[in-house]
Structures are given as C-alpha cells and as structure tokens.
C-alpha cells in the first residue's frame, strides 16, 4: 500500500527543484523517493549536515579513504543502485 507524504515548501523552491529534477530526467516525487532510499541505505541523511563544513578535512578524509583501498561508486553506479532500490520498493508496495 502506497502512502502519501505532504510537505509544504516555498513556491520558488518547488519550482527550482522541479526544473533541476526534470533536467535529470526525474520528477520531484521520484527524486524524493531516491532521497528516502539513500537515507535508509546510509542509515541517516545521505550527506553531511553540519555547521561550517571544513571542506579541506573532508577532501583529506576522502583521499585517505581512497589510498587505503576504499572505492567510490560512479554517479552512474549510484543512480543505478537507487533506481533498483526504488523498483524493488514499489514491487513490495513501499
């Protein structure tokens, strides 16, 4: 069973988001579903939420992660994973 989420946002924010997501081949509802799936996969917000992010330390951390053998997904791989998760979720009524 599908559920509806209603969120009130500023008209300009909604219009800007619609334009952005449309340019990516998505509608806003799909983009929000992608965010929800990514949040579940990450076990939290799938990006840093902080005051005054120290970008240099974030970059150093990523470099160290990569040097220690860590791998990053390409944008295409990430999008494919999200689309697969959305498809799986809709198959199970999520």
C-alpha positions as CSV (number, residue, x, y, z in Angstrom):
1,X,0.0,0.0,0.0
2,X,1.4,3.3,-1.1
3,X,1.4,6.2,1.4
4,X,1.4,9.9,0.6
5,X,3.8,12.4,2.2
6,X,2.8,16.1,2.0
7,X,5.4,18.8,2.5
8,X,4.9,22.5,2.4
9,X,7.7,24.4,0.7
10,X,8.2,27.8,-0.7
11,X,6.8,28.1,-4.3
12,X,10.2,29.2,-5.7
13,X,12.0,26.2,-4.0
14,X,9.4,23.8,-5.5
15,X,9.7,25.4,-9.0
16,X,13.6,25.3,-8.8
17,X,13.5,21.7,-7.7
18,X,11.1,20.8,-10.5
19,X,13.4,22.3,-13.1
20,X,16.5,20.7,-11.6
21,X,15.0,17.2,-11.4
22,X,13.4,17.5,-14.8
23,X,16.9,18.2,-16.3
24,X,18.0,14.9,-14.7
25,X,15.1,13.0,-16.2
26,X,13.2,12.8,-12.9
27,X,10.1,14.2,-11.4
28,X,10.2,15.7,-7.9
29,X,8.3,12.7,-6.4
30,X,10.9,10.3,-7.8
31,X,13.8,12.5,-6.5
32,X,12.2,12.4,-3.0
33,X,11.9,8.6,-3.2
34,X,15.6,8.4,-4.2
35,X,16.5,10.6,-1.2
36,X,14.4,8.3,1.1
37,X,16.0,5.2,-0.2
38,X,19.5,6.7,0.0
39,X,18.8,7.7,3.6
40,X,17.7,4.2,4.5
41,X,20.8,2.7,2.8
42,X,23.1,5.2,4.6
43,X,21.4,4.7,7.9
44,X,20.8,8.5,8.1
45,X,20.9,11.6,6.0
46,X,23.0,10.6,2.9
47,X,25.1,13.8,3.0
48,X,26.9,15.8,5.7
49,X,24.6,18.0,7.8
50,X,26.8,20.3,9.8
51,X,27.6,23.9,10.6
52,X,30.5,25.2,8.6
53,X,31.9,22.1,7.0
54,X,35.6,22.0,6.8
55,X,35.9,21.1,3.2
56,X,39.7,20.6,3.4
57,X,39.3,17.9,6.0
58,X,36.5,16.2,4.1
59,X,38.8,16.1,1.0
60,X,41.7,14.8,3.1
61,X,39.4,12.1,4.5
62,X,38.3,11.0,1.0
63,X,41.9,10.9,-0.2
64,X,43.0,8.8,2.8
65,X,40.0,6.5,2.2
66,X,41.0,6.0,-1.4
67,X,44.7,5.5,-0.6
68,X,43.7,2.8,2.0
69,X,41.9,0.8,-0.8
70,X,38.4,2.3,-0.4
71,X,36.4,2.6,-3.6
72,X,33.8,5.1,-4.6
73,X,30.8,4.4,-6.8
74,X,30.5,6.3,-10.1
75,X,27.5,8.6,-10.5
76,X,26.0,6.0,-12.9
77,X,26.5,3.2,-10.4
78,X,24.9,5.2,-7.6
79,X,21.9,6.1,-9.8
80,X,21.5,2.5,-11.0
81,X,21.5,1.4,-7.3
82,X,18.9,4.0,-6.4
83,X,16.7,3.1,-9.3
84,X,16.9,-0.6,-8.5
85,X,16.0,0.1,-4.9
86,X,13.0,2.2,-5.9
87,X,11.9,-0.5,-8.3
88,X,12.2,-3.1,-5.5
89,X,10.4,-0.9,-3.1
90,X,7.5,-0.4,-5.5
91,X,7.3,-4.1,-6.1
92,X,6.8,-4.6,-2.3
93,X,4.4,-1.6,-2.0
94,X,6.9,0.7,-0.3
